[in-house]
């Protein structure tokens, strides 16, 4: 009778789909959608050990096996390709002369079509990090990295009102032109001194003359 198990107790007649534990723990596999995982298992089930690079599976057949729409299956193929689990070796063609489905290879195994070694591209895949905008922000000691929010018209209007409310607290510096200050005589006061240090002589009707 033929021997059905090897020295390790494994069957020599039954076929298995190999899903290594280190692949299942990779960030790329954990990020796959459920449909993409199902399609990968279907592709791995077609692999017989000598047809890698010629694994034919159309989006229509994958949709029937994964119980999803054809568009969802197509997105699953694109996701598996983008994350490095499969490579497209031949595009599908369904004209009347030579109809055939697209052919793929699993990067987990060596390619039987070209003889290339397994690339395992999925092991180098990493999720995209959130992008930040770098630029100087006010109130900091230097350049900081973060999102710079521009002021809208409403915010600018509020800032303008705030400056108007606090304007009386700021001292006015420099000479003023076109301004006539009227001082009235009374209580024996004959002269006045401005903040700038200029002494003014007071005369009738309150007009000032700088001395």
FENZIZI-V338080 format. One record per backbone hydrogen bond with DSSP energy under -0.5 kcal/mol. NH is the residue of the N-H (numbers start at 1). CO is the residue of the C=O. Records with the same first field share a line. If there is no record, write none. Layout:
NH: CO + CO
This chain:
6: 10
9: 6
12: 4
13: 4
18: 16
19: 17
24: 20
25: 21
26: 23
30: 26
31: 27
32: 28 + 29
37: 33
38: 34
39: 35
40: 36
41: 37
42: 38
43: 39
44: 40
45: 41
46: 42
47: 43
53: 104
54: 51
55: 104
56: 54
57: 102
62: 58
63: 59
64: 60
65: 61
66: 62
67: 63
68: 63
73: 69
74: 70
75: 71
76: 72
77: 73
78: 74
79: 75
80: 76
81: 77
82: 78
83: 79
84: 81
85: 80
86: 80
87: 105
89: 87 + 103
90: 103
93: 100
100: 93
103: 90
104: 55
105: 87
107: 85 + 105
109: 106
111: 116
112: 52 + 110
113: 52
115: 111
120: 107
122: 84
123: 120
124: 121
125: 122
134: 132
135: 144
137: 142
140: 137
144: 135
146: 133 + 144
148: 146
149: 147
150: 148
156: 152
157: 153
158: 154
159: 155
160: 156
161: 157
162: 158
163: 159
164: 160
165: 161
166: 162
167: 164
169: 166
170: 167
173: 171
181: 179
182: 180
183: 181 + 206
186: 189
189: 186
190: 188
192: 200
194: 198
197: 194
200: 192
201: 209
202: 190
203: 207
206: 203
207: 204
209: 201
211: 199
